[in-house]
């Protein structure tokens, strides 16, 4: 989601970096977050940002 969000903010960059992003995403395992895990991750991220 974060990668796609960044590309949505700068559509001109999409054509340049989309192949690299596709390659990266193909080489990693993406794990699903439960709602509870997403909430915990959000809280941790907020603490780290402050």
Beta strands, then each sheet from edge to edge (+ up, - down):
end
